Amino acid sequence: MKFKGKNMRFETVNPAIKPRSLKSRAAALILCLLSLGLVPRPAFPSEIAALLSDDTEAYKTVLSEFKRSLAKERITEFNMKGDLEIGRKIIAQIKARNPSILLTIGAKASEIAAKQAGDIPMIYCMVFNPFELGLRNGNQTGVLMVSSPDSQFAAFKSIIPALKRLGVVYNPQKTLPLIEAAKSVLARSDLEIIERHVSSSGEIAQNLKEIIPQVNALWLIPDTTVVSRDTFVYILQHTVDQKVPIFAFSEGLVKSGALASFSPDYSEIGKESARLAEKILNGASPKSLPPVYPKGDLYLNLNTAQTLGVKISPDIIRKAQKIY
């Protein structure tokens, strides 16, 4: 073909091929190159649907950071207000819009989207245990609400350098992937996990009695069988009586009496969610993107440290993001 004039008119060499078919072939070629990542995606914004579980301030913080990090993208916000029926209706609306990505913030939004959002690429966040909700198929990735096991263990060892045996009580049906990830890290260290399995909260007391005499500290992971408001009160009382510190998975548990946690803040979760979104918008499949461990911060409860007789070095205290 050859071009003429300002209007870029083309002439075909073979008169049997119509200009329209050439345009169609060119469009198909561009789509193919886009899918292979060989040409940049178009400059116009793609729609991202963001579904919040409710009006929790933490969820709003995550979404705000997500929007700030993706300022050039078109992000449409939906809120199911904690109501599953509202959530189902919103998912139907989102599917009709066919966005490039569905971001879900919170467990309720993530669970209902996983069941009903179909083949829309999905990023979940603000979910303590996505494995428990079945968020593992090829169309989903996300940002975990805990920091990586190696960063947690390094923080715990900095607080108690003599730490050798870390106890953990968990339900394998809910949190086995978290324990397996931890064990792969511990294989390269001198820290040992002493574990006990439970299938109901009624089994916690006996397992705690068995495990506490064998460990230097107890590690709480986001397992809903083990950690609830009532069970945490019991676990805290028992460990304080036995002078065994708790290393937890969230700042909130430190505020409530655990000795420490190394956990991410909400802004960091928003940033990591945006990084995943950029990769998907640029052609990556969620299946190729494993869930992300966000960076963490150290939180300490010095009142608990004093009660347990744990001496924490001033250098570690200075590094803490927040102290209670």
C-alpha positions as CSV (number, residue, x, y, z in Angstrom):
1,M,0.0,0.0,0.0
2,K,1.1,3.6,-0.4
3,F,-0.1,6.8,1.3
4,K,-1.0,10.1,-0.3
5,G,-1.6,13.5,1.0
6,K,-2.6,14.8,4.4
7,N,-5.5,12.4,4.8
8,M,-3.2,9.4,4.6
9,R,-5.4,7.7,2.0
10,F,-4.2,4.2,1.0
11,E,-4.4,2.3,-2.2
12,T,-4.4,-1.5,-2.4
13,V,-2.1,-3.4,-4.7
14,N,-4.7,-6.2,-4.9
15,P,-8.1,-4.8,-5.9
16,A,-9.7,-7.9,-4.5
17,I,-8.8,-6.8,-1.0
18,K,-11.0,-4.0,0.3
19,P,-9.7,-1.2,2.5
20,R,-12.1,-2.2,5.2
21,S,-10.6,-5.7,5.5
22,L,-7.1,-4.2,5.8
23,K,-8.3,-2.0,8.6
24,S,-9.7,-5.0,10.4
25,R,-6.5,-6.9,10.0
26,A,-4.5,-3.9,11.3
27,A,-6.8,-3.7,14.4
28,A,-6.4,-7.4,15.0
29,L,-2.6,-7.1,14.7
30,I,-2.6,-4.2,17.3
31,L,-4.7,-6.2,19.7
32,C,-2.3,-9.2,19.3
33,L,0.7,-7.0,20.0
34,L,-1.0,-5.4,23.0
35,S,-1.7,-8.9,24.5
36,L,1.9,-9.8,24.1
37,G,3.1,-6.5,25.7
38,L,5.0,-5.5,22.5
39,V,3.3,-2.1,22.2
40,P,2.2,0.2,25.1
41,R,-1.4,0.1,26.1
42,P,-3.5,3.0,25.0
43,A,-3.2,6.3,26.9
44,F,-6.9,6.5,27.7
45,P,-7.9,5.4,31.2
46,S,-9.3,1.9,31.8
47,E,-12.1,1.6,34.3
48,I,-11.3,-0.1,37.6
49,A,-14.2,-1.0,39.8
50,A,-13.5,-0.8,43.6
51,L,-15.9,-2.6,45.9
52,L,-15.7,-1.8,49.6
53,S,-17.2,-4.2,52.2
54,D,-18.4,-1.2,54.3
55,D,-17.5,2.3,55.5
56,T,-14.6,1.2,57.8
57,E,-12.1,4.0,57.9
58,A,-9.3,1.6,57.2
59,Y,-10.9,0.6,53.9
60,K,-11.2,4.2,52.9
61,T,-7.6,4.8,53.6
62,V,-6.6,1.8,51.4
63,L,-8.8,3.1,48.5
64,S,-7.5,6.7,48.9
65,E,-3.9,5.5,48.5
66,F,-4.9,3.2,45.6
67,K,-6.5,6.2,43.8
68,R,-3.6,8.4,44.5
69,S,-1.2,5.8,43.1
70,L,-3.3,5.4,39.9
71,A,-4.3,9.0,39.4
72,K,-4.6,8.6,35.6
73,E,-7.0,5.7,35.8
74,R,-10.7,5.9,36.0
75,I,-11.8,4.3,39.3
76,T,-15.5,3.8,40.1
77,E,-16.3,3.2,43.8
78,F,-19.0,0.9,45.1
79,N,-19.9,0.2,48.7
80,M,-22.0,-2.8,49.8
81,K,-22.4,-1.3,53.3
82,G,-21.8,-4.6,54.9
83,D,-25.0,-6.1,53.3
84,L,-24.5,-9.2,51.2
85,E,-27.7,-8.7,49.2
86,I,-26.5,-5.2,48.3
87,G,-23.2,-6.7,47.4
88,R,-24.8,-9.2,45.0
89,K,-26.7,-6.4,43.2
90,I,-23.5,-4.4,42.9
91,I,-21.6,-7.3,41.5
92,A,-24.3,-7.6,38.8
93,Q,-23.8,-3.9,38.0
94,I,-20.0,-4.3,37.8
95,K,-20.2,-7.3,35.5
96,A,-22.4,-5.2,33.2
97,R,-19.8,-2.5,33.1
98,N,-17.0,-5.1,32.3
99,P,-14.2,-3.2,34.0
100,S,-10.5,-4.0,33.4
101,I,-10.0,-4.8,37.1
102,L,-12.2,-5.4,40.2
103,L,-10.5,-4.3,43.4
104,T,-12.2,-5.7,46.5
105,I,-11.5,-4.2,49.9
106,G,-12.5,-6.3,52.9
107,A,-13.5,-10.0,53.4
108,K,-17.2,-9.6,52.6
109,A,-16.5,-7.8,49.3
110,S,-13.8,-10.3,48.4
111,E,-15.8,-13.4,49.2
112,I,-18.9,-12.3,47.2
113,A,-16.8,-11.2,44.3
114,A,-14.9,-14.4,44.1
115,K,-18.2,-16.3,43.8
116,Q,-20.0,-14.0,41.4
117,A,-17.6,-11.7,39.5
118,G,-16.9,-14.2,36.7
119,D,-13.8,-13.7,34.6
120,I,-13.1,-10.1,35.6
121,P,-9.5,-9.8,36.8
122,M,-9.7,-9.4,40.6
123,I,-7.3,-7.9,43.2
124,Y,-8.3,-8.4,46.8
125,C,-7.0,-6.7,49.9
126,M,-7.8,-6.1,53.6
127,V,-8.5,-9.8,54.0
128,F,-6.6,-11.5,56.9
129,N,-6.9,-15.0,55.5
130,P,-7.8,-15.1,51.8
131,F,-7.1,-18.9,51.7
132,E,-10.0,-19.4,54.1
133,L,-12.3,-17.6,51.6
134,G,-11.1,-19.7,48.7
135,L,-9.3,-16.8,47.0
136,R,-6.9,-19.0,45.1
137,N,-8.1,-19.4,41.5
138,G,-6.4,-18.2,38.4
139,N,-8.4,-15.0,38.0
140,Q,-7.4,-13.5,41.4
141,T,-4.4,-12.1,43.1
142,G,-4.1,-9.7,46.0
143,V,-2.3,-8.1,48.8
144,L,-2.0,-10.0,52.1
145,M,-2.8,-8.3,55.3
146,V,0.3,-9.6,57.0
147,S,4.0,-9.0,56.3
148,S,6.2,-11.8,55.1
149,P,7.2,-14.6,57.5
150,D,10.9,-13.8,57.2
151,S,10.4,-10.1,58.1
152,Q,8.1,-11.1,61.0
153,F,10.6,-13.6,62.4
154,A,13.5,-11.1,62.0
155,A,11.6,-8.6,64.0
156,F,10.7,-11.1,66.7
157,K,14.3,-12.1,67.0
158,S,15.4,-8.5,67.3
159,I,13.1,-8.1,70.3
160,I,14.1,-11.4,72.0
161,P,17.5,-12.4,70.6
162,A,17.4,-15.7,72.5
163,L,14.2,-16.8,70.8
164,K,14.5,-20.4,69.6
165,R,11.1,-22.0,69.9
166,L,8.0,-20.3,68.6
167,G,4.6,-21.9,69.4
168,V,1.6,-21.7,67.1
169,V,-1.9,-23.0,67.4
170,Y,-3.9,-23.1,64.2
171,N,-6.6,-24.9,62.2
172,P,-5.0,-26.6,59.1
173,Q,-8.2,-26.3,57.2
174,K,-7.9,-22.5,57.3
175,T,-4.3,-21.4,57.6
176,L,-2.1,-24.3,56.5
177,P,-0.7,-22.2,53.5
178,L,0.6,-19.6,56.0
179,I,2.3,-22.2,58.1
180,E,3.9,-23.8,55.1
181,A,5.3,-20.5,53.9
182,A,6.7,-19.9,57.4
183,K,8.3,-23.3,57.5
184,S,10.1,-22.7,54.2
185,V,11.7,-19.6,55.8
186,L,12.5,-21.4,59.1
187,A,14.4,-24.1,57.2
188,R,17.1,-21.5,56.7
189,S,17.2,-20.3,60.4
190,D,17.7,-21.5,63.9
191,L,14.1,-20.7,64.9
192,E,11.8,-23.7,65.4
193,I,8.0,-23.8,65.2
194,I,6.2,-25.9,67.8
195,E,2.7,-26.4,66.4
196,R,-0.7,-27.7,67.6
197,H,-3.7,-28.3,65.4
198,V,-7.3,-27.4,66.4
199,S,-10.6,-27.8,64.6
200,S,-12.7,-25.7,67.0
201,S,-12.2,-23.0,69.6
202,G,-13.1,-25.5,72.3
203,E,-9.7,-27.2,71.7
204,I,-7.6,-24.1,72.3
205,A,-7.3,-24.3,76.1
206,Q,-5.9,-27.9,76.2
207,N,-3.5,-27.2,73.3
208,L,-2.2,-24.0,75.0
209,K,-1.5,-25.9,78.2
210,E,0.5,-28.4,76.2
211,I,2.5,-26.0,74.1
212,I,3.3,-23.1,76.4
213,P,5.9,-25.0,78.6
214,Q,7.8,-25.9,75.4
215,V,8.2,-22.4,73.8
216,N,9.8,-19.0,74.2
217,A,6.9,-17.1,72.7
218,L,3.5,-17.7,71.1
219,W,2.9,-16.6,67.5
220,L,-0.7,-15.7,66.6
221,I,-1.6,-15.9,62.9
222,P,-4.9,-14.8,61.4
223,D,-6.8,-18.0,62.0
224,T,-10.5,-17.3,62.8
225,T,-10.8,-20.6,64.7
226,V,-8.1,-19.5,67.1
227,V,-8.3,-15.7,67.2
228,S,-11.5,-14.0,68.2
229,R,-12.4,-11.4,70.8
230,D,-13.2,-14.0,73.4
231,T,-10.4,-16.4,72.6
232,F,-7.8,-13.7,72.6
233,V,-8.7,-12.6,76.1
234,Y,-8.2,-16.2,77.3
235,I,-5.0,-16.6,75.4
236,L,-3.6,-13.4,76.7
237,Q,-4.5,-14.2,80.3
238,H,-2.9,-17.7,80.0
239,T,0.3,-16.5,78.4
240,V,0.7,-13.6,80.9
241,D,0.3,-16.0,83.8
242,Q,3.0,-18.2,82.3
243,K,5.3,-15.2,81.4
244,V,5.2,-16.1,77.7
245,P,5.0,-13.2,75.2
246,I,2.6,-13.1,72.3
247,F,3.8,-12.0,68.8
248,A,0.7,-11.1,66.9
249,F,-0.3,-10.2,63.3
250,S,-1.8,-6.8,63.8
251,E,-1.4,-3.5,65.6
252,G,-4.8,-3.9,67.1
253,L,-3.7,-7.1,69.0
254,V,-0.6,-5.3,70.3
255,K,-2.8,-2.5,71.6
256,S,-4.9,-5.1,73.3
257,G,-1.9,-6.7,75.1
258,A,0.3,-8.7,72.7
259,L,3.9,-7.9,73.1
260,A,4.6,-7.0,69.4
261,S,3.7,-7.3,65.8
262,F,5.4,-6.6,62.6
263,S,2.5,-5.7,60.3
264,P,1.7,-3.4,57.3
265,D,-0.2,-0.2,57.5
266,Y,-3.2,0.6,55.3
267,S,-1.4,3.0,53.0
268,E,1.1,0.4,52.1
269,I,-1.6,-2.1,51.3
270,G,-3.2,0.5,49.0
271,K,0.2,1.1,47.2
272,E,0.8,-2.6,46.7
273,S,-2.7,-3.1,45.3
274,A,-2.0,-0.3,42.8
275,R,1.2,-1.9,41.7
276,L,-0.6,-5.1,41.0
277,A,-3.3,-3.2,39.1
278,E,-0.6,-1.6,36.9
279,K,0.8,-5.0,36.0
280,I,-2.6,-6.3,35.0
281,L,-3.4,-3.2,33.0
282,N,-0.1,-3.7,31.2
283,G,-1.1,-7.3,30.2
284,A,-0.2,-9.5,33.1
285,S,-2.6,-12.2,34.1
286,P,-3.6,-12.4,37.8
287,K,-2.6,-16.1,37.6
288,S,1.0,-15.0,37.0
289,L,1.0,-12.6,40.0
290,P,1.2,-14.4,43.4
291,P,-0.3,-12.6,46.4
292,V,2.0,-9.9,47.8
293,Y,3.3,-9.5,51.3
294,P,3.4,-5.7,52.0
295,K,6.2,-4.1,53.9
296,G,5.6,-4.0,57.6
297,D,6.2,-1.8,60.7
298,L,7.0,-2.7,64.2
299,Y,4.4,-2.2,66.9
300,L,5.3,-2.7,70.6
301,N,3.4,-2.8,73.9
302,L,5.9,-1.8,76.6
303,N,3.4,-2.2,79.3
304,T,3.2,-5.9,78.4
305,A,7.0,-6.1,78.2
306,Q,7.3,-4.8,81.7
307,T,4.6,-7.2,83.0
308,L,6.4,-10.1,81.4
309,G,9.9,-9.0,82.4
310,V,11.0,-8.7,78.8
311,K,13.8,-6.1,78.2
312,I,13.7,-4.5,74.8
313,S,16.8,-2.6,73.6
314,P,16.4,1.1,73.1
315,D,17.5,0.8,69.5
316,I,14.5,-1.5,68.8
317,I,12.1,0.7,70.6
318,R,13.3,3.7,68.5
319,K,12.5,1.7,65.4
320,A,8.9,1.0,66.4
321,Q,6.2,2.7,64.4
322,K,3.9,2.9,67.5
323,I,4.3,2.1,71.2
324,Y,1.6,1.3,73.7
